[in-house]
């Protein structure tokens, strides 16, 4: 009986509201584009609601499609303000997958090829994405803000009938989005061409609607609006003194387009319509720190039109009925949020096996999926680093929810170019510069085989080719075949005045055949065979070159969850390796003497972050066990966070022990006028040494060192400058102080 009465009351409210709507003019709200200045729209909405003005239709372009979409779903102005002000919009400006989420092999690839550039080569031409950003992060932000809402057969079914305006980049025509995924519609309407990749909807490539219709008065009129409230937050033209760069010119071109379309729409306004123009000319479209200012400006502009707005007001009772009706219509999409998933459909537009996608998506049939869980599931798939974008939408029915997961392969693949760079020096000794390039061919076999060709030039040189073949559909088992020619170089030791070491070079050809197992996404176990043919040479006539060959086996265990190889704040990276080789030294005093050597290495780096404070631990141990005191297997110390008081590779020997404790403070946001760029002030305490003979290893001979440094991340990798200090020991007669710098890889 109670339920029947409630349905009756709802029916009465809807009927009375319908009669009220028939007796009054229909109001259409038009919200223009303007980036971060869009908070002004919220101020306008607050004034409209405070004056009991019901909105019958709402249309938006760019940021206007965001605000309009949220309001059409049924959110109040206060709720929209909370969403917009509490969203980290800066996250939308980067689509690079956080390092800790990458698979183990992909982490190692990014560390070596540290230049952030998306570039492919296939079909005889270079390929790049059609936008500087792919838009994945922006889409994820939208999904969090709109909740896990399903697709709509018509946007007329929303609490307020809604339209978003986008531009078909292939025809330059306006496209009015009236159905489907509201998040996709909002994103398409705000996709800045060149900055973000176009969104494909119904076969059309869509970008920001501001190009062709920044204030779509005509769309609201076509929906049935008798009276238009249009809010113009477009940017004015720059004057001559403000145009000083290419960016300024491009910005001016954008302003010309949006102003032209807005002026054309203003001509469609009639006497009863209201045009609201907030005083936001001096505000930035990209600086989201001005949201509160823009909101106040929008509120004030609406109040300046108080008289006209008041003419559209209804009684308190009628407005309560209007709000109640909106709430009831919102239930149509709110209720399914609590329904379980009954099916998962895959729209896989890539060569990644569906079983791998399903494993990482990890949404179970029968569970209720929240917006946070959906974001995490999408991110797990995107972290495979094989896609242009990953998206999930819900199709709702009486039985439950069907998830449709869409994955689109990278548009610049399937063959990719990767680049790496590092430059290290200490202002007084040899600068060490290296440049790395790799050409990676993917999806060569049914299981996702890849062929990587590498070239390194500079301080250390290398040419290598490697074929990596997954052995099962899940790609957990694999084989690796690698051939490389490499020159390892150790700089002349200029610190030691009594026993200077000339520059040392080790040139060798290596063949490696291995089998491996990914025991989880972040760990690997591999074993195999390795053979070498090489020559060790000192750049001095005092020492004769030593030729050698070797054959043996190796085992490698790795685990890596560090969120940054350069300035980590959480996670661990562990690598344990054992090599057992039969070394044969040719044409030397060791000729015809077999030397069985067992080389053991253990490296660890871990980080714990507490707010802006981070503590990093580093330790490294290596030893060579053999029948002879001599070994061509070397470990080195020296350089940033590796006995910072000495130049890179100043100390070399067959046995090494090292440990360091590092403290870092993230002061990027503490600098006046800072943009949030990570800027780290750090200091370290380090201890370690190398020994040629295992018997001579002693804690008494450990060298203590330390550093103070300033560092940041750039598109070329980390940039660091600092001062290192090391105590004297053995034949190092004096304490050492080094001013060092590094750009690019510093590990």
Beta strands, then each sheet from edge to edge (+ up, - down):
strand 1: 27-31
strand 2: 57-61
strand 3: 119-122
strand 4: 125-127
strand 5: 131-133
strand 6: 161-168
strand 7: 173-177
strand 8: 194-196
strand 9: 199-201
strand 10: 204-208
strand 11: 227-231
strand 12: 274-276
strand 13: 341-349
strand 14: 387-396
strand 15: 401-409
strand 16: 415-425
strand 17: 432-441
strand 18: 450-458
strand 19: 461-470
strand 20: 477-490
strand 21: 504-520
strand 22: 523-538
strand 23: 546-560
strand 24: 570-586
strand 25: 594-610
strand 26: 613-626
strand 27: 635-637
strand 28: 651-653
strand 29: 655-666
strand 30: 679-691
strand 31: 703-714
strand 32: 717-726
strand 33: 736-744
sheet 1: 7+ 6- 2- 1- 11- 12-
sheet 2: 4+ 3- 16+ 17- 18+ 19- 20+ 21- 22+ 23- 24+ 25- 26+ 29- 30+ 31- 32+ 33-
sheet 3: 5+ 8+
sheet 4: 7+ 6- 10+ 9-
sheet 5: 13+ 15+ 14-
sheet 6: 27+ 28-
end
